[in-house]
Amino acid sequence: MTPAQRRPAPDHVAIIMDGNGRWATARGRPRLFGHQAGARRVSEIVEACPDLGVQYLTIFAFSTENWRRTQAEVSGLMTLFRRYIIKEAQRLLAKGVRVRFIGDRDMLDPKLVQLMDDLEALTVANDNVHLTIALNYGGRDEVTRATRRLAKEVAAGRIDPEQVDAETLGRFLDTHTLPDPDLVIRTSGEARISNFLLWQSAYAEYEFVDTLWPDFGAEDFARILAKFGQRERRFGAVLA
């Protein structure tokens, strides 16, 4: 690969799915109605990935900060996650989608965690699309947990502290089996990354769009990917 390269499509796209609540409020409906509509959009975008050349898709479903929302909304979201897994499991299997979950599972309901484990096991042999769902995830929390695990290995004498580098720490991240994202998309007009994939997105391209997530369809996705193909990625290098 040359320092500056053009690609027809990114291999790995990460999406901050924002705007569900505002979409519902604008229609006079409860916020959970927007989250339900947003879940349906996930299915559409996942199905569009193979034709668009995207092999890895990571979506931000619930952050470590989202626990601050009302108890009713959090409870509704957890129910929605359970229903999504139960409803979509066989379809994801049939479509060749491999599902992974990243984030801290300790705070999640054990029944939900079991469903997550089961879906990962069910789709482990799939390779058409790699869908990663960030659930109770935060970038700082992930790095903190990774550092804690690394420190234990150093304390046990299994890793020489003088040999620790960025690659070493990367092996302890939730995403250690995934390539870094090439492109991060955020919907709803907000221009911030909200603690999402902080380590992994060091050289990702970003696209902030005004469209609320429940209105973000496959055509919008394809249009953004086409723009990505026109970008030059230097990775810190300078063109001659």
KOLROTOR-344033 format. One record per residue: residue in three letters; x, y, z of N, C-alpha, C in turn. Coordinates in nm, 2 decimals, always signed. Example, Ala and Ser with C-alpha at 12.3 -4.5 7.8 and 13.67 -1.06 7.14 Angstrom:
<sites>
(site ALA (+1.32 -0.57 +0.78) (+1.23 -0.45 +0.78) (+1.32 -0.33 +0.78))
(site SER (+1.28 -0.22 +0.71) (+1.37 -0.11 +0.71) (+1.29 +0.00 +0.79))
</sites>
This chain:
<sites>
(site MET (+0.08 -0.12 +0.00) (+0.00 +0.00 +0.00) (+0.09 +0.13 +0.00))
(site THR (+0.05 +0.22 -0.08) (+0.12 +0.35 -0.08) (+0.08 +0.44 +0.04))
(site PRO (+0.16 +0.53 +0.08) (+0.12 +0.62 +0.19) (-0.01 +0.69 +0.17))
(site ALA (-0.04 +0.74 +0.05) (-0.17 +0.80 +0.02) (-0.24 +0.70 -0.08))
(site GLN (-0.35 +0.66 -0.04) (-0.42 +0.56 -0.12) (-0.57 +0.60 -0.14))
(site ARG (-0.62 +0.56 -0.25) (-0.77 +0.58 -0.28) (-0.83 +0.44 -0.28))
(site ARG (-0.95 +0.43 -0.23) (-1.02 +0.30 -0.22) (-1.16 +0.32 -0.28))
(site PRO (-1.21 +0.22 -0.34) (-1.35 +0.23 -0.39) (-1.45 +0.22 -0.27))
(site ALA (-1.41 +0.16 -0.17) (-1.50 +0.15 -0.05) (-1.42 +0.11 +0.07))
(site PRO (-1.47 +0.16 +0.19) (-1.40 +0.12 +0.31) (-1.43 -0.03 +0.35))
(site ASP (-1.33 -0.10 +0.40) (-1.35 -0.23 +0.45) (-1.44 -0.23 +0.58))
(site HIS (-1.41 -0.14 +0.66) (-1.47 -0.13 +0.80) (-1.54 +0.01 +0.82))
(site VAL (-1.67 +0.01 +0.84) (-1.74 +0.13 +0.87) (-1.80 +0.12 +1.01))
(site ALA (-1.78 +0.23 +1.08) (-1.84 +0.23 +1.22) (-1.95 +0.35 +1.22))
(site ILE (-2.06 +0.32 +1.28) (-2.17 +0.42 +1.28) (-2.22 +0.45 +1.42))
(site ILE (-2.22 +0.58 +1.45) (-2.29 +0.64 +1.57) (-2.43 +0.67 +1.53))
(site MET (-2.52 +0.58 +1.57) (-2.66 +0.59 +1.52) (-2.74 +0.69 +1.61))
(site ASP (-2.74 +0.81 +1.57) (-2.80 +0.92 +1.66) (-2.92 +0.98 +1.60))
(site GLY (-3.01 +1.02 +1.68) (-3.13 +1.09 +1.64) (-3.26 +1.02 +1.66))
(site ASN (-3.26 +0.90 +1.71) (-3.39 +0.82 +1.73) (-3.49 +0.89 +1.81))
(site GLY (-3.44 +0.95 +1.93) (-3.53 +1.02 +2.02) (-3.60 +1.14 +1.95))
(site ARG (-3.51 +1.22 +1.88) (-3.56 +1.34 +1.82) (-3.66 +1.31 +1.70))
(site TRP (-3.63 +1.20 +1.63) (-3.72 +1.15 +1.53) (-3.86 +1.12 +1.58))
(site ALA (-3.86 +1.05 +1.69) (-3.99 +1.02 +1.75) (-4.06 +1.14 +1.81))
(site THR (-3.99 +1.23 +1.88) (-4.05 +1.35 +1.94) (-4.11 +1.43 +1.83))
(site ALA (-4.05 +1.44 +1.71) (-4.10 +1.52 +1.60) (-4.23 +1.47 +1.55))
(site ARG (-4.26 +1.34 +1.58) (-4.38 +1.28 +1.54) (-4.48 +1.26 +1.65))
(site GLY (-4.45 +1.32 +1.76) (-4.54 +1.31 +1.88) (-4.55 +1.18 +1.94))
(site ARG (-4.44 +1.10 +1.93) (-4.44 +0.97 +1.98) (-4.33 +0.96 +2.09))
(site PRO (-4.34 +0.85 +2.17) (-4.23 +0.84 +2.28) (-4.10 +0.80 +2.21))
(site ARG (-3.99 +0.83 +2.29) (-3.86 +0.81 +2.24) (-3.83 +0.66 +2.20))
(site LEU (-3.89 +0.57 +2.27) (-3.87 +0.43 +2.24) (-3.92 +0.39 +2.10))
(site PHE (-4.03 +0.46 +2.05) (-4.08 +0.44 +1.92) (-3.97 +0.47 +1.82))
(site GLY (-3.89 +0.57 +1.84) (-3.77 +0.61 +1.76) (-3.67 +0.50 +1.76))
(site HIS (-3.64 +0.44 +1.88) (-3.54 +0.34 +1.89) (-3.59 +0.21 +1.81))
(site GLN (-3.71 +0.19 +1.81) (-3.77 +0.07 +1.74) (-3.75 +0.09 +1.59))
(site ALA (-3.78 +0.22 +1.54) (-3.75 +0.25 +1.40) (-3.61 +0.24 +1.36))
(site GLY (-3.52 +0.28 +1.46) (-3.38 +0.28 +1.43) (-3.33 +0.13 +1.42))
(site ALA (-3.39 +0.04 +1.50) (-3.35 -0.10 +1.49) (-3.38 -0.15 +1.35))
(site ARG (-3.49 -0.11 +1.29) (-3.52 -0.16 +1.16) (-3.42 -0.11 +1.06))
(site ARG (-3.37 +0.01 +1.08) (-3.27 +0.06 +0.99) (-3.14 -0.02 +0.99))
(site VAL (-3.11 -0.07 +1.11) (-2.99 -0.15 +1.12) (-2.99 -0.27 +1.02))
(site SER (-3.11 -0.33 +1.02) (-3.12 -0.45 +0.93) (-3.10 -0.41 +0.78))
(site GLU (-3.15 -0.29 +0.74) (-3.13 -0.25 +0.60) (-2.99 -0.22 +0.57))
(site ILE (-2.92 -0.15 +0.66) (-2.78 -0.12 +0.64) (-2.69 -0.24 +0.64))
(site VAL (-2.71 -0.34 +0.73) (-2.64 -0.46 +0.73) (-2.66 -0.53 +0.59))
(site GLU (-2.78 -0.54 +0.54) (-2.80 -0.61 +0.42) (-2.74 -0.54 +0.30))
(site ALA (-2.72 -0.41 +0.31) (-2.66 -0.34 +0.20) (-2.51 -0.35 +0.19))
(site CYS (-2.44 -0.39 +0.30) (-2.30 -0.40 +0.31) (-2.23 -0.48 +0.20))
(site PRO (-2.27 -0.61 +0.17) (-2.20 -0.69 +0.08) (-2.19 -0.62 -0.06))
(site ASP (-2.30 -0.57 -0.11) (-2.30 -0.51 -0.24) (-2.22 -0.38 -0.25))
(site LEU (-2.20 -0.32 -0.13) (-2.13 -0.19 -0.13) (-1.98 -0.22 -0.09))
(site GLY (-1.94 -0.34 -0.07) (-1.80 -0.37 -0.05) (-1.76 -0.36 +0.09))
(site VAL (-1.85 -0.34 +0.19) (-1.82 -0.33 +0.33) (-1.82 -0.46 +0.40))
(site GLN (-1.71 -0.51 +0.45) (-1.70 -0.64 +0.51) (-1.73 -0.63 +0.67))
(site TYR (-1.69 -0.52 +0.73) (-1.70 -0.50 +0.87) (-1.79 -0.38 +0.90))
(site LEU (-1.89 -0.39 +0.98) (-1.98 -0.29 +1.02) (-1.99 -0.29 +1.18))
(site THR (-1.96 -0.18 +1.24) (-1.97 -0.16 +1.38) (-2.07 -0.05 +1.42))
(site ILE (-2.16 -0.08 +1.50) (-2.27 +0.01 +1.53) (-2.27 +0.04 +1.68))
(site PHE (-2.29 +0.17 +1.72) (-2.29 +0.21 +1.86) (-2.44 +0.20 +1.91))
(site ALA (-2.47 +0.10 +1.98) (-2.61 +0.07 +2.03) (-2.64 +0.13 +2.16))
(site PHE (-2.54 +0.13 +2.26) (-2.57 +0.18 +2.39) (-2.44 +0.21 +2.46))
(site SER (-2.42 +0.33 +2.50) (-2.29 +0.37 +2.56) (-2.29 +0.36 +2.71))
(site THR (-2.17 +0.37 +2.77) (-2.16 +0.36 +2.91) (-2.22 +0.48 +2.98))
(site GLU (-2.24 +0.59 +2.90) (-2.31 +0.71 +2.95) (-2.46 +0.70 +2.94))
(site ASN (-2.51 +0.61 +2.86) (-2.66 +0.61 +2.84) (-2.73 +0.56 +2.96))
(site TRP (-2.66 +0.51 +3.06) (-2.73 +0.47 +3.18) (-2.79 +0.59 +3.25))
(site ARG (-2.75 +0.71 +3.21) (-2.80 +0.84 +3.27) (-2.94 +0.87 +3.22))
(site ARG (-2.98 +0.80 +3.12) (-3.12 +0.83 +3.07) (-3.22 +0.78 +3.17))
(site THR (-3.35 +0.81 +3.15) (-3.45 +0.77 +3.24) (-3.46 +0.62 +3.25))
(site GLN (-3.51 +0.58 +3.37) (-3.52 +0.43 +3.39) (-3.61 +0.37 +3.29))
(site ALA (-3.71 +0.44 +3.25) (-3.81 +0.38 +3.15) (-3.74 +0.37 +3.02))
(site GLU (-3.66 +0.46 +2.97) (-3.60 +0.45 +2.84) (-3.49 +0.34 +2.84))
(site VAL (-3.41 +0.34 +2.95) (-3.31 +0.23 +2.96) (-3.37 +0.09 +2.96))
(site SER (-3.48 +0.08 +3.04) (-3.55 -0.05 +3.05) (-3.60 -0.09 +2.91))
(site GLY (-3.66 +0.01 +2.84) (-3.72 -0.02 +2.71) (-3.61 -0.05 +2.61))
(site LEU (-3.50 +0.01 +2.62) (-3.39 -0.02 +2.53) (-3.34 -0.17 +2.55))
(site MET (-3.32 -0.21 +2.68) (-3.28 -0.34 +2.71) (-3.38 -0.45 +2.66))
(site THR (-3.50 -0.42 +2.67) (-3.61 -0.51 +2.61) (-3.59 -0.51 +2.46))
(site LEU (-3.57 -0.40 +2.40) (-3.55 -0.39 +2.25) (-3.43 -0.47 +2.21))
(site PHE (-3.32 -0.47 +2.28) (-3.21 -0.55 +2.25) (-3.24 -0.70 +2.25))
(site ARG (-3.31 -0.74 +2.36) (-3.34 -0.88 +2.37) (-3.43 -0.92 +2.25))
(site ARG (-3.53 -0.84 +2.22) (-3.62 -0.88 +2.11) (-3.55 -0.88 +1.98))
(site TYR (-3.46 -0.79 +1.96) (-3.38 -0.78 +1.83) (-3.30 -0.91 +1.81))
(site ILE (-3.23 -0.95 +1.92) (-3.15 -1.07 +1.91) (-3.24 -1.19 +1.88))
(site ILE (-3.35 -1.21 +1.95) (-3.44 -1.32 +1.93) (-3.50 -1.32 +1.79))
(site LYS (-3.54 -1.21 +1.75) (-3.61 -1.19 +1.62) (-3.52 -1.21 +1.50))
(site GLU (-3.40 -1.15 +1.51) (-3.30 -1.15 +1.40) (-3.20 -1.26 +1.39))
(site ALA (-3.19 -1.34 +1.49) (-3.09 -1.44 +1.50) (-3.08 -1.53 +1.37))
(site GLN (-3.19 -1.59 +1.34) (-3.19 -1.68 +1.22) (-3.17 -1.61 +1.09))
(site ARG (-3.22 -1.49 +1.08) (-3.20 -1.41 +0.95) (-3.06 -1.38 +0.94))
(site LEU (-2.99 -1.33 +1.05) (-2.85 -1.30 +1.04) (-2.77 -1.42 +1.01))
(site LEU (-2.81 -1.54 +1.06) (-2.74 -1.66 +1.03) (-2.75 -1.69 +0.88))
(site ALA (-2.87 -1.68 +0.83) (-2.90 -1.71 +0.69) (-2.83 -1.62 +0.59))
(site LYS (-2.81 -1.49 +0.63) (-2.75 -1.39 +0.55) (-2.60 -1.40 +0.56))
(site GLY (-2.54 -1.49 +0.64) (-2.40 -1.50 +0.65) (-2.33 -1.39 +0.73))
(site VAL (-2.41 -1.33 +0.83) (-2.36 -1.23 +0.91) (-2.30 -1.28 +1.04))
(site ARG (-2.18 -1.25 +1.07) (-2.12 -1.29 +1.19) (-2.13 -1.17 +1.29))
(site VAL (-2.19 -1.20 +1.41) (-2.22 -1.10 +1.51) (-2.12 -1.11 +1.62))
(site ARG (-2.07 -0.99 +1.66) (-1.99 -0.98 +1.78) (-2.04 -0.87 +1.87))
(site PHE (-2.02 -0.87 +2.00) (-2.06 -0.76 +2.09) (-1.93 -0.72 +2.16))
(site ILE (-1.92 -0.58 +2.17) (-1.81 -0.53 +2.25) (-1.87 -0.44 +2.35))
(site GLY (-1.79 -0.42 +2.46) (-1.84 -0.34 +2.57) (-1.83 -0.42 +2.70))
(site ASP (-1.86 -0.36 +2.81) (-1.86 -0.42 +2.94) (-1.99 -0.49 +2.97))
(site ARG (-1.99 -0.62 +2.98) (-2.11 -0.70 +3.00) (-2.15 -0.71 +3.15))
(site ASP (-2.07 -0.67 +3.24) (-2.09 -0.69 +3.38) (-2.22 -0.63 +3.43))
(site MET (-2.25 -0.51 +3.37) (-2.37 -0.44 +3.42) (-2.50 -0.48 +3.35))
(site LEU (-2.49 -0.57 +3.25) (-2.61 -0.61 +3.17) (-2.68 -0.72 +3.24))
(site ASP (-2.81 -0.73 +3.21) (-2.89 -0.84 +3.27) (-2.83 -0.98 +3.22))
(site PRO (-2.81 -1.08 +3.31) (-2.76 -1.21 +3.26) (-2.83 -1.27 +3.15))
(site LYS (-2.96 -1.25 +3.15) (-3.04 -1.31 +3.04) (-3.01 -1.25 +2.90))
(site LEU (-2.98 -1.12 +2.90) (-2.94 -1.05 +2.78) (-2.80 -1.10 +2.74))
(site VAL (-2.71 -1.11 +2.84) (-2.58 -1.15 +2.81) (-2.58 -1.29 +2.75))
(site GLN (-2.67 -1.38 +2.80) (-2.68 -1.52 +2.75) (-2.72 -1.51 +2.60))
(site LEU (-2.82 -1.43 +2.57) (-2.86 -1.41 +2.43) (-2.75 -1.36 +2.34))
(site MET (-2.67 -1.27 +2.39) (-2.55 -1.22 +2.32) (-2.45 -1.33 +2.29))
(site ASP (-2.42 -1.41 +2.40) (-2.33 -1.52 +2.38) (-2.38 -1.62 +2.28))
(site ASP (-2.51 -1.65 +2.29) (-2.57 -1.75 +2.20) (-2.56 -1.70 +2.05))
(site LEU (-2.59 -1.57 +2.03) (-2.59 -1.52 +1.89) (-2.45 -1.52 +1.84))
(site GLU (-2.35 -1.49 +1.92) (-2.21 -1.49 +1.88) (-2.17 -1.64 +1.84))
(site ALA (-2.21 -1.73 +1.92) (-2.18 -1.87 +1.89) (-2.25 -1.92 +1.77))
(site LEU (-2.38 -1.88 +1.75) (-2.46 -1.92 +1.64) (-2.40 -1.88 +1.50))
(site THR (-2.34 -1.76 +1.50) (-2.30 -1.70 +1.37) (-2.14 -1.70 +1.36))
(site VAL (-2.08 -1.78 +1.44) (-1.93 -1.77 +1.45) (-1.86 -1.81 +1.32))
(site ALA (-1.93 -1.90 +1.24) (-1.87 -1.95 +1.11) (-1.90 -1.86 +0.99))
(site ASN (-1.98 -1.76 +1.01) (-2.02 -1.67 +0.90) (-1.91 -1.57 +0.87))
(site ASP (-1.91 -1.53 +0.74) (-1.80 -1.44 +0.69) (-1.84 -1.34 +0.58))
(site ASN (-1.97 -1.33 +0.56) (-2.02 -1.24 +0.46) (-2.01 -1.10 +0.50))
(site VAL (-2.06 -1.07 +0.62) (-2.05 -0.94 +0.69) (-2.02 -0.97 +0.84))
(site HIS (-1.93 -0.89 +0.89) (-1.89 -0.89 +1.03) (-1.96 -0.77 +1.10))
(site LEU (-2.07 -0.80 +1.17) (-2.14 -0.70 +1.24) (-2.10 -0.70 +1.39))
(site THR (-2.05 -0.59 +1.43) (-2.01 -0.57 +1.57) (-2.11 -0.47 +1.64))
(site ILE (-2.17 -0.51 +1.75) (-2.26 -0.42 +1.82) (-2.20 -0.38 +1.95))
(site ALA (-2.18 -0.25 +1.97) (-2.12 -0.19 +2.09) (-2.23 -0.16 +2.19))
(site LEU (-2.23 -0.24 +2.29) (-2.34 -0.24 +2.39) (-2.28 -0.22 +2.53))
(site ASN (-2.32 -0.12 +2.60) (-2.26 -0.07 +2.72) (-2.11 -0.06 +2.70))
(site TYR (-2.08 +0.02 +2.59) (-1.95 +0.05 +2.54) (-1.91 +0.20 +2.56))
(site GLY (-1.79 +0.22 +2.60) (-1.73 +0.35 +2.60) (-1.58 +0.34 +2.56))
(site GLY (-1.53 +0.42 +2.48) (-1.39 +0.41 +2.44) (-1.29 +0.42 +2.56))
(site ARG (-1.31 +0.52 +2.65) (-1.23 +0.53 +2.77) (-1.24 +0.41 +2.86))
(site ASP (-1.36 +0.36 +2.87) (-1.38 +0.24 +2.96) (-1.31 +0.12 +2.90))
(site GLU (-1.32 +0.11 +2.76) (-1.25 +0.00 +2.70) (-1.10 +0.00 +2.72))
(site VAL (-1.04 +0.12 +2.70) (-0.89 +0.13 +2.72) (-0.86 +0.11 +2.87))
(site THR (-0.94 +0.15 +2.96) (-0.92 +0.13 +3.10) (-0.92 -0.02 +3.13))
(site ARG (-1.02 -0.09 +3.08) (-1.03 -0.24 +3.11) (-0.91 -0.31 +3.04))
(site ALA (-0.87 -0.27 +2.92) (-0.76 -0.33 +2.86) (-0.63 -0.31 +2.93))
(site THR (-0.61 -0.19 +2.98) (-0.49 -0.16 +3.06) (-0.49 -0.24 +3.19))
(site ARG (-0.60 -0.26 +3.25) (-0.61 -0.34 +3.37) (-0.57 -0.48 +3.34))
(site ARG (-0.62 -0.54 +3.23) (-0.58 -0.68 +3.20) (-0.43 -0.68 +3.16))
(site LEU (-0.38 -0.59 +3.09) (-0.24 -0.58 +3.06) (-0.15 -0.57 +3.18))
(site ALA (-0.19 -0.49 +3.28) (-0.12 -0.47 +3.40) (-0.11 -0.60 +3.48))
(site LYS (-0.22 -0.68 +3.48) (-0.22 -0.81 +3.55) (-0.12 -0.91 +3.48))
(site GLU (-0.11 -0.90 +3.35) (-0.01 -0.99 +3.28) (+0.13 -0.95 +3.31))
(site VAL (+0.15 -0.82 +3.32) (+0.29 -0.77 +3.36) (+0.32 -0.81 +3.50))
(site ALA (+0.23 -0.79 +3.59) (+0.25 -0.82 +3.73) (+0.28 -0.97 +3.75))
(site ALA (+0.22 -1.05 +3.66) (+0.24 -1.20 +3.67) (+0.37 -1.24 +3.61))
(site GLY (+0.43 -1.15 +3.54) (+0.56 -1.18 +3.48) (+0.55 -1.24 +3.34))
(site ARG (+0.43 -1.24 +3.29) (+0.41 -1.30 +3.15) (+0.44 -1.20 +3.04))
(site ILE (+0.44 -1.07 +3.07) (+0.48 -0.97 +2.97) (+0.59 -0.88 +3.03))
(site ASP (+0.69 -0.86 +2.96) (+0.80 -0.77 +3.00) (+0.75 -0.62 +2.98))
(site PRO (+0.75 -0.54 +3.09) (+0.70 -0.40 +3.07) (+0.78 -0.32 +2.97))
(site GLU (+0.90 -0.35 +2.95) (+0.99 -0.28 +2.86) (+0.95 -0.31 +2.71))
(site GLN (+0.87 -0.42 +2.69) (+0.83 -0.46 +2.56) (+0.69 -0.41 +2.53))
(site VAL (+0.62 -0.34 +2.62) (+0.48 -0.30 +2.60) (+0.48 -0.18 +2.50))
(site ASP (+0.40 -0.19 +2.39) (+0.39 -0.09 +2.30) (+0.24 -0.08 +2.26))
(site ALA (+0.21 +0.00 +2.16) (+0.07 +0.02 +2.12) (+0.01 -0.11 +2.07))
(site GLU (+0.09 -0.19 +2.00) (+0.04 -0.32 +1.95) (+0.01 -0.41 +2.07))
(site THR (+0.09 -0.41 +2.17) (+0.06 -0.49 +2.29) (-0.07 -0.46 +2.35))
(site LEU (-0.09 -0.33 +2.37) (-0.22 -0.29 +2.43) (-0.34 -0.32 +2.34))
(site GLY (-0.32 -0.31 +2.21) (-0.43 -0.34 +2.12) (-0.48 -0.48 +2.13))
(site ARG (-0.39 -0.57 +2.18) (-0.43 -0.71 +2.19) (-0.53 -0.73 +2.31))
(site PHE (-0.54 -0.63 +2.39) (-0.63 -0.65 +2.51) (-0.76 -0.57 +2.49))
(site LEU (-0.78 -0.50 +2.38) (-0.90 -0.43 +2.35) (-1.01 -0.52 +2.31))
(site ASP (-1.13 -0.47 +2.33) (-1.25 -0.55 +2.29) (-1.25 -0.59 +2.14))
(site THR (-1.18 -0.50 +2.06) (-1.18 -0.51 +1.92) (-1.06 -0.58 +1.86))
(site HIS (-0.99 -0.66 +1.95) (-0.86 -0.71 +1.91) (-0.86 -0.80 +1.78))
(site THR (-0.98 -0.86 +1.75) (-0.99 -0.95 +1.64) (-1.04 -0.87 +1.51))
(site LEU (-1.06 -0.74 +1.52) (-1.11 -0.66 +1.41) (-1.01 -0.56 +1.36))
(site PRO (-1.02 -0.53 +1.23) (-0.94 -0.42 +1.17) (-0.99 -0.29 +1.22))
(site ASP (-0.91 -0.19 +1.23) (-0.95 -0.05 +1.26) (-1.05 +0.00 +1.16))
(site PRO (-1.14 +0.08 +1.20) (-1.24 +0.14 +1.11) (-1.17 +0.23 +1.01))
(site ASP (-1.21 +0.23 +0.88) (-1.17 +0.32 +0.78) (-1.25 +0.45 +0.78))
(site LEU (-1.38 +0.43 +0.82) (-1.47 +0.54 +0.81) (-1.57 +0.54 +0.93))
(site VAL (-1.59 +0.65 +1.00) (-1.69 +0.66 +1.10) (-1.79 +0.76 +1.06))
(site ILE (-1.92 +0.72 +1.07) (-2.03 +0.80 +1.03) (-2.11 +0.83 +1.16))
(site ARG (-2.15 +0.96 +1.17) (-2.25 +1.00 +1.27) (-2.37 +1.07 +1.21))
(site THR (-2.49 +1.02 +1.24) (-2.61 +1.08 +1.19) (-2.66 +1.19 +1.29))
(site SER (-2.76 +1.26 +1.25) (-2.84 +1.36 +1.33) (-2.78 +1.50 +1.34))
(site GLY (-2.67 +1.53 +1.27) (-2.62 +1.66 +1.27) (-2.52 +1.69 +1.38))
(site GLU (-2.50 +1.60 +1.47) (-2.40 +1.63 +1.58) (-2.26 +1.60 +1.53))
(site ALA (-2.17 +1.68 +1.57) (-2.03 +1.67 +1.52) (-1.94 +1.64 +1.63))
(site ARG (-1.96 +1.52 +1.69) (-1.87 +1.48 +1.80) (-1.86 +1.32 +1.80))
(site ILE (-1.76 +1.27 +1.86) (-1.75 +1.12 +1.85) (-1.80 +1.05 +1.97))
(site SER (-1.83 +1.12 +2.08) (-1.90 +1.06 +2.19) (-1.84 +0.93 +2.25))
(site ASN (-1.71 +0.94 +2.26) (-1.64 +0.83 +2.33) (-1.65 +0.70 +2.26))
(site PHE (-1.65 +0.70 +2.13) (-1.67 +0.58 +2.04) (-1.54 +0.54 +1.97))
(site LEU (-1.49 +0.42 +2.00) (-1.37 +0.37 +1.93) (-1.26 +0.47 +1.93))
(site LEU (-1.23 +0.53 +2.04) (-1.13 +0.63 +2.05) (-0.99 +0.58 +2.00))
(site TRP (-0.95 +0.47 +2.04) (-0.82 +0.41 +2.01) (-0.82 +0.37 +1.86))
(site GLN (-0.92 +0.30 +1.82) (-0.92 +0.24 +1.69) (-0.94 +0.34 +1.57))
(site SER (-1.00 +0.46 +1.60) (-1.03 +0.55 +1.50) (-0.92 +0.66 +1.48))
(site ALA (-0.80 +0.63 +1.52) (-0.69 +0.73 +1.52) (-0.67 +0.79 +1.38))
(site TYR (-0.69 +0.70 +1.27) (-0.67 +0.74 +1.14) (-0.79 +0.72 +1.05))
(site ALA (-0.91 +0.71 +1.11) (-1.03 +0.69 +1.04) (-1.08 +0.82 +0.98))
(site GLU (-1.15 +0.82 +0.86) (-1.21 +0.93 +0.81) (-1.35 +0.95 +0.88))
(site TYR (-1.40 +1.07 +0.89) (-1.52 +1.10 +0.96) (-1.62 +1.16 +0.86))
(site GLU (-1.75 +1.13 +0.88) (-1.86 +1.19 +0.80) (-1.97 +1.22 +0.90))
(site PHE (-2.01 +1.34 +0.91) (-2.12 +1.38 +1.00) (-2.23 +1.43 +0.90))
(site VAL (-2.35 +1.36 +0.92) (-2.46 +1.39 +0.83) (-2.58 +1.44 +0.92))
(site ASP (-2.66 +1.52 +0.86) (-2.78 +1.58 +0.93) (-2.89 +1.48 +0.95))
(site THR (-2.90 +1.38 +0.86) (-3.01 +1.29 +0.86) (-3.02 +1.22 +1.00))
(site LEU (-3.14 +1.21 +1.05) (-3.17 +1.13 +1.18) (-3.16 +0.98 +1.14))
(site TRP (-3.11 +0.90 +1.24) (-3.09 +0.76 +1.21) (-3.21 +0.69 +1.15))
(site PRO (-3.33 +0.70 +1.20) (-3.44 +0.63 +1.14) (-3.47 +0.66 +1.00))
(site ASP (-3.42 +0.78 +0.95) (-3.43 +0.82 +0.81) (-3.31 +0.78 +0.72))
(site PHE (-3.21 +0.73 +0.78) (-3.08 +0.70 +0.71) (-3.10 +0.56 +0.65))
(site GLY (-3.10 +0.56 +0.51) (-3.12 +0.44 +0.44) (-3.00 +0.40 +0.36))
(site ALA (-3.02 +0.29 +0.28) (-2.91 +0.23 +0.21) (-2.86 +0.33 +0.10))
(site GLU (-2.95 +0.41 +0.05) (-2.90 +0.51 -0.05) (-2.81 +0.62 +0.01))
(site ASP (-2.84 +0.66 +0.13) (-2.76 +0.75 +0.21) (-2.62 +0.69 +0.23))
(site PHE (-2.63 +0.57 +0.27) (-2.50 +0.49 +0.30) (-2.42 +0.48 +0.18))
(site ALA (-2.47 +0.44 +0.07) (-2.40 +0.43 -0.06) (-2.34 +0.56 -0.10))
(site ARG (-2.41 +0.67 -0.08) (-2.36 +0.80 -0.12) (-2.24 +0.84 -0.04))
(site ILE (-2.24 +0.81 +0.09) (-2.13 +0.85 +0.18) (-2.01 +0.76 +0.14))
(site LEU (-2.03 +0.63 +0.11) (-1.92 +0.55 +0.07) (-1.86 +0.59 -0.06))
(site ALA (-1.94 +0.64 -0.15) (-1.88 +0.69 -0.28) (-1.79 +0.81 -0.25))
(site LYS (-1.83 +0.90 -0.16) (-1.75 +1.01 -0.12) (-1.61 +0.97 -0.06))
(site PHE (-1.62 +0.86 +0.02) (-1.50 +0.81 +0.08) (-1.40 +0.77 -0.03))
(site GLY (-1.45 +0.71 -0.14) (-1.36 +0.67 -0.24) (-1.28 +0.78 -0.31))
(site GLN (-1.32 +0.91 -0.29) (-1.25 +1.02 -0.34) (-1.15 +1.08 -0.25))
(site ARG (-1.14 +1.03 -0.13) (-1.05 +1.08 -0.03) (-0.91 +1.02 -0.04))
(site GLU (-0.81 +1.10 -0.01) (-0.67 +1.05 +0.00) (-0.64 +1.03 +0.15))
(site ARG (-0.59 +0.91 +0.18) (-0.56 +0.87 +0.32) (-0.40 +0.87 +0.33))
(site ARG (-0.34 +0.96 +0.40) (-0.20 +0.97 +0.41) (-0.14 +0.90 +0.53))
(site PHE (-0.22 +0.88 +0.63) (-0.17 +0.81 +0.75) (-0.04 +0.88 +0.81))
(site GLY (-0.04 +1.01 +0.81) (+0.07 +1.09 +0.86) (+0.18 +1.12 +0.76))
(site ALA (+0.18 +1.06 +0.65) (+0.28 +1.08 +0.55) (+0.26 +1.21 +0.47))
(site VAL (+0.36 +1.25 +0.39) (+0.34 +1.37 +0.30) (+0.37 +1.32 +0.16))
(site LEU (+0.28 +1.36 +0.07) (+0.30 +1.32 -0.07) (+0.43 +1.39 -0.13))
(site ALA (+0.50 +1.32 -0.21) (+0.61 +1.38 -0.28) (+0.57 +1.48 -0.38))
</sites>
